[in-house]
Amino acid sequence: MSNPPPTDAPGHGGDDFAWKVHEALDSWTAKVDTKASIALAIEAAIAGFVITLSTNGGRLSGLRGYRADLDHLGLVLLAVSVIASLAVVMPQLSRRKAKRTWSTNMIYFGHLRRWDPDALATALSSELRTTTQLARQLVEMSKIAWRKHAWLQWSLASLFVASILLVIAGA
């Protein structure tokens, strides 16, 4: 009677776990994109409100002294917040890297599109190769997810400070 293969052997528990991590990374990335889209909508609404208040006769028009400085700083931080949200939702295609490394990866759609179907079928039959590529993909996806979450943190922090400054400027 033979022993079962270790769970971290290719094609077994390790691969299953890796694909679960892949799904989690995909979910986290989708969630941060959704959160950034919501933040972007809020930022756009605040920007519209500030523009309205900055027109002739508005609460933020004709500010002087420190209130004008707070207004300007608030507007800069609001712009930083918008840019950071846009950085989150911007597709992360890594075009140059994908063009260079497509033949060594078959998980990322940017690589898959270059494969010949017959060559891909042959490559998919090599479990060790797919495990290595899955590991590489997990690292790349993790970097993207981390970067997107960091940009969202910057966006929300900038939005928070910008809102406080603009309220104080208009008070």
mmCIF file of the C-alpha atoms, coordinates in Angstrom:
data_MODEL
# 
_entry.id   MODEL 
# 
loop_
_atom_site.group_PDB 
_atom_site.id 
_atom_site.type_symbol 
_atom_site.label_atom_id 
_atom_site.label_alt_id 
_atom_site.label_comp_id 
_atom_site.label_asym_id 
_atom_site.label_entity_id 
_atom_site.label_seq_id 
_atom_site.pdbx_PDB_ins_code 
_atom_site.Cartn_x 
_atom_site.Cartn_y 
_atom_site.Cartn_z 
_atom_site.occupancy 
_atom_site.B_iso_or_equiv 
_atom_site.pdbx_formal_charge 
_atom_site.auth_seq_id 
_atom_site.auth_comp_id 
_atom_site.auth_asym_id 
_atom_site.auth_atom_id 
_atom_site.pdbx_PDB_model_num 
ATOM 1   C CA . MET A 1 1   ? 0.000   0.000  0.000   1.00 0.00 ? 1   MET A CA 1 
ATOM 2   C CA . SER A 1 2   ? 1.492   3.352  -1.024  1.00 0.00 ? 2   SER A CA 1 
ATOM 3   C CA . ASN A 1 3   ? 1.388   6.519  0.961   1.00 0.00 ? 3   ASN A CA 1 
ATOM 4   C CA . PRO A 1 4   ? -0.631  9.430  -0.433  1.00 0.00 ? 4   PRO A CA 1 
ATOM 5   C CA . PRO A 1 5   ? 1.440   12.218 -1.963  1.00 0.00 ? 5   PRO A CA 1 
ATOM 6   C CA . PRO A 1 6   ? 2.233   15.185 0.264   1.00 0.00 ? 6   PRO A CA 1 
ATOM 7   C CA . THR A 1 7   ? -0.410  17.883 0.127   1.00 0.00 ? 7   THR A CA 1 
ATOM 8   C CA . ASP A 1 8   ? 2.079   20.429 -1.185  1.00 0.00 ? 8   ASP A CA 1 
ATOM 9   C CA . ALA A 1 9   ? 3.089   18.247 -4.150  1.00 0.00 ? 9   ALA A CA 1 
ATOM 10  C CA . PRO A 1 10  ? 2.183   19.604 -7.600  1.00 0.00 ? 10  PRO A CA 1 
ATOM 11  C CA . GLY A 1 11  ? -1.405  18.810 -8.489  1.00 0.00 ? 11  GLY A CA 1 
ATOM 12  C CA . HIS A 1 12  ? -2.437  18.304 -4.883  1.00 0.00 ? 12  HIS A CA 1 
ATOM 13  C CA . GLY A 1 13  ? -3.287  20.407 -1.826  1.00 0.00 ? 13  GLY A CA 1 
ATOM 14  C CA . GLY A 1 14  ? -0.596  23.024 -2.490  1.00 0.00 ? 14  GLY A CA 1 
ATOM 15  C CA . ASP A 1 15  ? -2.056  23.823 -5.900  1.00 0.00 ? 15  ASP A CA 1 
ATOM 16  C CA . ASP A 1 16  ? -5.561  23.848 -4.458  1.00 0.00 ? 16  ASP A CA 1 
ATOM 17  C CA . PHE A 1 17  ? -4.448  26.264 -1.764  1.00 0.00 ? 17  PHE A CA 1 
ATOM 18  C CA . ALA A 1 18  ? -2.648  28.427 -4.330  1.00 0.00 ? 18  ALA A CA 1 
ATOM 19  C CA . TRP A 1 19  ? -5.786  28.664 -6.456  1.00 0.00 ? 19  TRP A CA 1 
ATOM 20  C CA . LYS A 1 20  ? -7.774  29.649 -3.349  1.00 0.00 ? 20  LYS A CA 1 
ATOM 21  C CA . VAL A 1 21  ? -5.204  32.393 -2.696  1.00 0.00 ? 21  VAL A CA 1 
ATOM 22  C CA . HIS A 1 22  ? -5.563  33.431 -6.352  1.00 0.00 ? 22  HIS A CA 1 
ATOM 23  C CA . GLU A 1 23  ? -9.347  33.697 -5.888  1.00 0.00 ? 23  GLU A CA 1 
ATOM 24  C CA . ALA A 1 24  ? -8.885  35.721 -2.700  1.00 0.00 ? 24  ALA A CA 1 
ATOM 25  C CA . LEU A 1 25  ? -6.469  38.101 -4.437  1.00 0.00 ? 25  LEU A CA 1 
ATOM 26  C CA . ASP A 1 26  ? -8.919  38.489 -7.305  1.00 0.00 ? 26  ASP A CA 1 
ATOM 27  C CA . SER A 1 27  ? -11.704 39.250 -4.832  1.00 0.00 ? 27  SER A CA 1 
ATOM 28  C CA . TRP A 1 28  ? -9.595  41.752 -2.883  1.00 0.00 ? 28  TRP A CA 1 
ATOM 29  C CA . THR A 1 29  ? -8.618  43.507 -6.085  1.00 0.00 ? 29  THR A CA 1 
ATOM 30  C CA . ALA A 1 30  ? -12.239 43.719 -7.233  1.00 0.00 ? 30  ALA A CA 1 
ATOM 31  C CA . LYS A 1 31  ? -13.305 45.057 -3.832  1.00 0.00 ? 31  LYS A CA 1 
ATOM 32  C CA . VAL A 1 32  ? -10.631 47.760 -3.736  1.00 0.00 ? 32  VAL A CA 1 
ATOM 33  C CA . ASP A 1 33  ? -11.626 48.796 -7.268  1.00 0.00 ? 33  ASP A CA 1 
ATOM 34  C CA . THR A 1 34  ? -15.248 49.098 -6.123  1.00 0.00 ? 34  THR A CA 1 
ATOM 35  C CA . LYS A 1 35  ? -14.255 51.101 -3.053  1.00 0.00 ? 35  LYS A CA 1 
ATOM 36  C CA . ALA A 1 36  ? -12.102 53.412 -5.180  1.00 0.00 ? 36  ALA A CA 1 
ATOM 37  C CA . SER A 1 37  ? -15.000 53.919 -7.601  1.00 0.00 ? 37  SER A CA 1 
ATOM 38  C CA . ILE A 1 38  ? -17.228 54.936 -4.702  1.00 0.00 ? 38  ILE A CA 1 
ATOM 39  C CA . ALA A 1 39  ? -14.499 57.249 -3.359  1.00 0.00 ? 39  ALA A CA 1 
ATOM 40  C CA . LEU A 1 40  ? -14.109 58.771 -6.830  1.00 0.00 ? 40  LEU A CA 1 
ATOM 41  C CA . ALA A 1 41  ? -17.843 59.460 -7.012  1.00 0.00 ? 41  ALA A CA 1 
ATOM 42  C CA . ILE A 1 42  ? -17.729 61.144 -3.584  1.00 0.00 ? 42  ILE A CA 1 
ATOM 43  C CA . GLU A 1 43  ? -14.655 63.141 -4.600  1.00 0.00 ? 43  GLU A CA 1 
ATOM 44  C CA . ALA A 1 44  ? -16.375 64.294 -7.785  1.00 0.00 ? 44  ALA A CA 1 
ATOM 45  C CA . ALA A 1 45  ? -19.452 65.356 -5.808  1.00 0.00 ? 45  ALA A CA 1 
ATOM 46  C CA . ILE A 1 46  ? -17.320 67.296 -3.324  1.00 0.00 ? 46  ILE A CA 1 
ATOM 47  C CA . ALA A 1 47  ? -15.365 68.902 -6.180  1.00 0.00 ? 47  ALA A CA 1 
ATOM 48  C CA . GLY A 1 48  ? -18.634 69.981 -7.801  1.00 0.00 ? 48  GLY A CA 1 
ATOM 49  C CA . PHE A 1 49  ? -19.876 71.359 -4.488  1.00 0.00 ? 49  PHE A CA 1 
ATOM 50  C CA . VAL A 1 50  ? -16.615 73.270 -3.939  1.00 0.00 ? 50  VAL A CA 1 
ATOM 51  C CA . ILE A 1 51  ? -16.758 74.691 -7.471  1.00 0.00 ? 51  ILE A CA 1 
ATOM 52  C CA . THR A 1 52  ? -20.321 75.855 -6.832  1.00 0.00 ? 52  THR A CA 1 
ATOM 53  C CA . LEU A 1 53  ? -19.290 77.468 -3.544  1.00 0.00 ? 53  LEU A CA 1 
ATOM 54  C CA . SER A 1 54  ? -16.309 79.120 -5.247  1.00 0.00 ? 54  SER A CA 1 
ATOM 55  C CA . THR A 1 55  ? -18.395 80.986 -7.842  1.00 0.00 ? 55  THR A CA 1 
ATOM 56  C CA . ASN A 1 56  ? -19.290 84.655 -7.369  1.00 0.00 ? 56  ASN A CA 1 
ATOM 57  C CA . GLY A 1 57  ? -21.169 85.119 -4.142  1.00 0.00 ? 57  GLY A CA 1 
ATOM 58  C CA . GLY A 1 58  ? -20.465 81.577 -2.930  1.00 0.00 ? 58  GLY A CA 1 
ATOM 59  C CA . ARG A 1 59  ? -19.138 80.762 0.531   1.00 0.00 ? 59  ARG A CA 1 
ATOM 60  C CA . LEU A 1 60  ? -15.635 80.043 -0.845  1.00 0.00 ? 60  LEU A CA 1 
ATOM 61  C CA . SER A 1 61  ? -15.399 82.973 -3.267  1.00 0.00 ? 61  SER A CA 1 
ATOM 62  C CA . GLY A 1 62  ? -13.187 85.935 -2.396  1.00 0.00 ? 62  GLY A CA 1 
ATOM 63  C CA . LEU A 1 63  ? -11.441 84.285 0.546   1.00 0.00 ? 63  LEU A CA 1 
ATOM 64  C CA . ARG A 1 64  ? -8.467  86.150 2.007   1.00 0.00 ? 64  ARG A CA 1 
ATOM 65  C CA . GLY A 1 65  ? -5.576  85.347 4.307   1.00 0.00 ? 65  GLY A CA 1 
ATOM 66  C CA . TYR A 1 66  ? -5.314  81.983 5.986   1.00 0.00 ? 66  TYR A CA 1 
ATOM 67  C CA . ARG A 1 67  ? -8.796  80.970 4.778   1.00 0.00 ? 67  ARG A CA 1 
ATOM 68  C CA . ALA A 1 68  ? -7.656  81.345 1.160   1.00 0.00 ? 68  ALA A CA 1 
ATOM 69  C CA . ASP A 1 69  ? -4.565  79.283 1.986   1.00 0.00 ? 69  ASP A CA 1 
ATOM 70  C CA . LEU A 1 70  ? -6.722  76.550 3.560   1.00 0.00 ? 70  LEU A CA 1 
ATOM 71  C CA . ASP A 1 71  ? -8.988  76.628 0.508   1.00 0.00 ? 71  ASP A CA 1 
ATOM 72  C CA . HIS A 1 72  ? -6.053  76.224 -1.871  1.00 0.00 ? 72  HIS A CA 1 
ATOM 73  C CA . LEU A 1 73  ? -4.488  73.441 0.191   1.00 0.00 ? 73  LEU A CA 1 
ATOM 74  C CA . GLY A 1 74  ? -7.869  71.722 0.428   1.00 0.00 ? 74  GLY A CA 1 
ATOM 75  C CA . LEU A 1 75  ? -8.249  71.885 -3.349  1.00 0.00 ? 75  LEU A CA 1 
ATOM 76  C CA . VAL A 1 76  ? -4.760  70.458 -3.865  1.00 0.00 ? 76  VAL A CA 1 
ATOM 77  C CA . LEU A 1 77  ? -5.501  67.587 -1.477  1.00 0.00 ? 77  LEU A CA 1 
ATOM 78  C CA . LEU A 1 78  ? -8.846  66.984 -3.196  1.00 0.00 ? 78  LEU A CA 1 
ATOM 79  C CA . ALA A 1 79  ? -6.980  66.729 -6.506  1.00 0.00 ? 79  ALA A CA 1 
ATOM 80  C CA . VAL A 1 80  ? -4.468  64.312 -4.891  1.00 0.00 ? 80  VAL A CA 1 
ATOM 81  C CA . SER A 1 81  ? -7.399  62.258 -3.649  1.00 0.00 ? 81  SER A CA 1 
ATOM 82  C CA . VAL A 1 82  ? -8.936  62.065 -7.129  1.00 0.00 ? 82  VAL A CA 1 
ATOM 83  C CA . ILE A 1 83  ? -5.600  61.125 -8.711  1.00 0.00 ? 83  ILE A CA 1 
ATOM 84  C CA . ALA A 1 84  ? -5.019  58.400 -6.109  1.00 0.00 ? 84  ALA A CA 1 
ATOM 85  C CA . SER A 1 85  ? -8.500  56.945 -6.736  1.00 0.00 ? 85  SER A CA 1 
ATOM 86  C CA . LEU A 1 86  ? -7.848  56.990 -10.463 1.00 0.00 ? 86  LEU A CA 1 
ATOM 87  C CA . ALA A 1 87  ? -4.557  55.153 -9.846  1.00 0.00 ? 87  ALA A CA 1 
ATOM 88  C CA . VAL A 1 88  ? -6.521  52.394 -8.097  1.00 0.00 ? 88  VAL A CA 1 
ATOM 89  C CA . VAL A 1 89  ? -9.035  51.838 -10.886 1.00 0.00 ? 89  VAL A CA 1 
ATOM 90  C CA . MET A 1 90  ? -6.477  52.215 -13.698 1.00 0.00 ? 90  MET A CA 1 
ATOM 91  C CA . PRO A 1 91  ? -5.879  48.785 -15.282 1.00 0.00 ? 91  PRO A CA 1 
ATOM 92  C CA . GLN A 1 92  ? -2.479  47.321 -14.333 1.00 0.00 ? 92  GLN A CA 1 
ATOM 93  C CA . LEU A 1 93  ? -1.457  45.609 -17.581 1.00 0.00 ? 93  LEU A CA 1 
ATOM 94  C CA . SER A 1 94  ? 2.355   45.768 -17.349 1.00 0.00 ? 94  SER A CA 1 
ATOM 95  C CA . ARG A 1 95  ? 2.532   45.834 -21.158 1.00 0.00 ? 95  ARG A CA 1 
ATOM 96  C CA . ARG A 1 96  ? 6.318   45.816 -21.541 1.00 0.00 ? 96  ARG A CA 1 
ATOM 97  C CA . LYS A 1 97  ? 6.839   43.035 -19.035 1.00 0.00 ? 97  LYS A CA 1 
ATOM 98  C CA . ALA A 1 98  ? 3.975   40.985 -20.524 1.00 0.00 ? 98  ALA A CA 1 
ATOM 99  C CA . LYS A 1 99  ? 5.477   41.332 -23.979 1.00 0.00 ? 99  LYS A CA 1 
ATOM 100 C CA . ARG A 1 100 ? 8.861   40.094 -22.713 1.00 0.00 ? 100 ARG A CA 1 
ATOM 101 C CA . THR A 1 101 ? 7.617   37.233 -20.520 1.00 0.00 ? 101 THR A CA 1 
ATOM 102 C CA . TRP A 1 102 ? 4.499   35.908 -22.256 1.00 0.00 ? 102 TRP A CA 1 
ATOM 103 C CA . SER A 1 103 ? 6.051   32.544 -23.133 1.00 0.00 ? 103 SER A CA 1 
ATOM 104 C CA . THR A 1 104 ? 6.847   31.767 -19.498 1.00 0.00 ? 104 THR A CA 1 
ATOM 105 C CA . ASN A 1 105 ? 3.367   32.401 -18.152 1.00 0.00 ? 105 ASN A CA 1 
ATOM 106 C CA . MET A 1 106 ? -0.060  31.090 -19.048 1.00 0.00 ? 106 MET A CA 1 
ATOM 107 C CA . ILE A 1 107 ? -2.154  32.383 -16.174 1.00 0.00 ? 107 ILE A CA 1 
ATOM 108 C CA . TYR A 1 108 ? -2.270  36.133 -16.880 1.00 0.00 ? 108 TYR A CA 1 
ATOM 109 C CA . PHE A 1 109 ? -4.607  37.069 -19.737 1.00 0.00 ? 109 PHE A CA 1 
ATOM 110 C CA . GLY A 1 110 ? -1.987  39.489 -21.060 1.00 0.00 ? 110 GLY A CA 1 
ATOM 111 C CA . HIS A 1 111 ? 0.271   36.493 -21.628 1.00 0.00 ? 111 HIS A CA 1 
ATOM 112 C CA . LEU A 1 112 ? -2.388  33.989 -22.686 1.00 0.00 ? 112 LEU A CA 1 
ATOM 113 C CA . ARG A 1 113 ? -3.484  36.056 -25.660 1.00 0.00 ? 113 ARG A CA 1 
ATOM 114 C CA . ARG A 1 114 ? -0.116  35.417 -27.342 1.00 0.00 ? 114 ARG A CA 1 
ATOM 115 C CA . TRP A 1 115 ? -0.154  31.629 -27.011 1.00 0.00 ? 115 TRP A CA 1 
ATOM 116 C CA . ASP A 1 116 ? -0.900  29.185 -29.798 1.00 0.00 ? 116 ASP A CA 1 
ATOM 117 C CA . PRO A 1 117 ? -3.706  26.902 -28.503 1.00 0.00 ? 117 PRO A CA 1 
ATOM 118 C CA . ASP A 1 118 ? -1.787  23.678 -29.263 1.00 0.00 ? 118 ASP A CA 1 
ATOM 119 C CA . ALA A 1 119 ? 1.378   24.927 -27.560 1.00 0.00 ? 119 ALA A CA 1 
ATOM 120 C CA . LEU A 1 120 ? -0.709  26.053 -24.607 1.00 0.00 ? 120 LEU A CA 1 
ATOM 121 C CA . ALA A 1 121 ? -2.348  22.621 -24.320 1.00 0.00 ? 121 ALA A CA 1 
ATOM 122 C CA . THR A 1 122 ? 1.097   21.009 -24.208 1.00 0.00 ? 122 THR A CA 1 
ATOM 123 C CA . ALA A 1 123 ? 2.380   23.512 -21.656 1.00 0.00 ? 123 ALA A CA 1 
ATOM 124 C CA . LEU A 1 124 ? -0.678  23.011 -19.440 1.00 0.00 ? 124 LEU A CA 1 
ATOM 125 C CA . SER A 1 125 ? 0.157   19.330 -19.083 1.00 0.00 ? 125 SER A CA 1 
ATOM 126 C CA . SER A 1 126 ? 3.374   20.147 -17.201 1.00 0.00 ? 126 SER A CA 1 
ATOM 127 C CA . GLU A 1 127 ? 2.245   20.394 -13.563 1.00 0.00 ? 127 GLU A CA 1 
ATOM 128 C CA . LEU A 1 128 ? 5.589   21.662 -12.246 1.00 0.00 ? 128 LEU A CA 1 
ATOM 129 C CA . ARG A 1 129 ? 5.582   24.450 -14.822 1.00 0.00 ? 129 ARG A CA 1 
ATOM 130 C CA . THR A 1 130 ? 2.028   25.479 -13.967 1.00 0.00 ? 130 THR A CA 1 
ATOM 131 C CA . THR A 1 131 ? 2.806   25.457 -10.237 1.00 0.00 ? 131 THR A CA 1 
ATOM 132 C CA . THR A 1 132 ? 5.802   27.735 -10.789 1.00 0.00 ? 132 THR A CA 1 
ATOM 133 C CA . GLN A 1 133 ? 3.738   30.066 -12.938 1.00 0.00 ? 133 GLN A CA 1 
ATOM 134 C CA . LEU A 1 134 ? 0.927   30.114 -10.409 1.00 0.00 ? 134 LEU A CA 1 
ATOM 135 C CA . ALA A 1 135 ? 3.407   31.103 -7.713  1.00 0.00 ? 135 ALA A CA 1 
ATOM 136 C CA . ARG A 1 136 ? 4.738   33.901 -9.931  1.00 0.00 ? 136 ARG A CA 1 
ATOM 137 C CA . GLN A 1 137 ? 1.183   35.070 -10.667 1.00 0.00 ? 137 GLN A CA 1 
ATOM 138 C CA . LEU A 1 138 ? 0.299   35.129 -6.961  1.00 0.00 ? 138 LEU A CA 1 
ATOM 139 C CA . VAL A 1 139 ? 3.294   37.361 -6.245  1.00 0.00 ? 139 VAL A CA 1 
ATOM 140 C CA . GLU A 1 140 ? 2.400   39.738 -9.108  1.00 0.00 ? 140 GLU A CA 1 
ATOM 141 C CA . MET A 1 141 ? -1.274  39.868 -8.097  1.00 0.00 ? 141 MET A CA 1 
ATOM 142 C CA . SER A 1 142 ? -0.265  40.527 -4.490  1.00 0.00 ? 142 SER A CA 1 
ATOM 143 C CA . LYS A 1 143 ? 1.900   43.457 -5.546  1.00 0.00 ? 143 LYS A CA 1 
ATOM 144 C CA . ILE A 1 144 ? -0.956  44.927 -7.572  1.00 0.00 ? 144 ILE A CA 1 
ATOM 145 C CA . ALA A 1 145 ? -3.503  44.422 -4.767  1.00 0.00 ? 145 ALA A CA 1 
ATOM 146 C CA . TRP A 1 146 ? -1.126  45.987 -2.220  1.00 0.00 ? 146 TRP A CA 1 
ATOM 147 C CA . ARG A 1 147 ? -0.442  48.966 -4.484  1.00 0.00 ? 147 ARG A CA 1 
ATOM 148 C CA . LYS A 1 148 ? -4.167  49.510 -5.117  1.00 0.00 ? 148 LYS A CA 1 
ATOM 149 C CA . HIS A 1 149 ? -4.976  49.369 -1.393  1.00 0.00 ? 149 HIS A CA 1 
ATOM 150 C CA . ALA A 1 150 ? -2.150  51.807 -0.612  1.00 0.00 ? 150 ALA A CA 1 
ATOM 151 C CA . TRP A 1 151 ? -3.429  54.244 -3.264  1.00 0.00 ? 151 TRP A CA 1 
ATOM 152 C CA . LEU A 1 152 ? -6.940  53.969 -1.809  1.00 0.00 ? 152 LEU A CA 1 
ATOM 153 C CA . GLN A 1 153 ? -5.606  54.750 1.674   1.00 0.00 ? 153 GLN A CA 1 
ATOM 154 C CA . TRP A 1 154 ? -3.874  57.852 0.302   1.00 0.00 ? 154 TRP A CA 1 
ATOM 155 C CA . SER A 1 155 ? -7.038  58.840 -1.536  1.00 0.00 ? 155 SER A CA 1 
ATOM 156 C CA . LEU A 1 156 ? -9.259  58.549 1.520   1.00 0.00 ? 156 LEU A CA 1 
ATOM 157 C CA . ALA A 1 157 ? -6.756  60.262 3.826   1.00 0.00 ? 157 ALA A CA 1 
ATOM 158 C CA . SER A 1 158 ? -6.361  63.133 1.354   1.00 0.00 ? 158 SER A CA 1 
ATOM 159 C CA . LEU A 1 159 ? -10.116 63.406 0.956   1.00 0.00 ? 159 LEU A CA 1 
ATOM 160 C CA . PHE A 1 160 ? -10.586 63.524 4.725   1.00 0.00 ? 160 PHE A CA 1 
ATOM 161 C CA . VAL A 1 161 ? -7.984  66.259 5.270   1.00 0.00 ? 161 VAL A CA 1 
ATOM 162 C CA . ALA A 1 162 ? -9.166  68.197 2.192   1.00 0.00 ? 162 ALA A CA 1 
ATOM 163 C CA . SER A 1 163 ? -12.744 68.155 3.471   1.00 0.00 ? 163 SER A CA 1 
ATOM 164 C CA . ILE A 1 164 ? -11.704 69.453 6.907   1.00 0.00 ? 164 ILE A CA 1 
ATOM 165 C CA . LEU A 1 165 ? -9.604  72.233 5.349   1.00 0.00 ? 165 LEU A CA 1 
ATOM 166 C CA . LEU A 1 166 ? -12.379 73.283 2.986   1.00 0.00 ? 166 LEU A CA 1 
ATOM 167 C CA . VAL A 1 167 ? -14.959 73.337 5.795   1.00 0.00 ? 167 VAL A CA 1 
ATOM 168 C CA . ILE A 1 168 ? -12.645 75.476 7.959   1.00 0.00 ? 168 ILE A CA 1 
ATOM 169 C CA . ALA A 1 169 ? -11.916 77.783 5.007   1.00 0.00 ? 169 ALA A CA 1 
ATOM 170 C CA . GLY A 1 170 ? -15.631 78.276 4.397   1.00 0.00 ? 170 GLY A CA 1 
ATOM 171 C CA . ALA A 1 171 ? -16.577 78.747 8.052   1.00 0.00 ? 171 ALA A CA 1 
# 
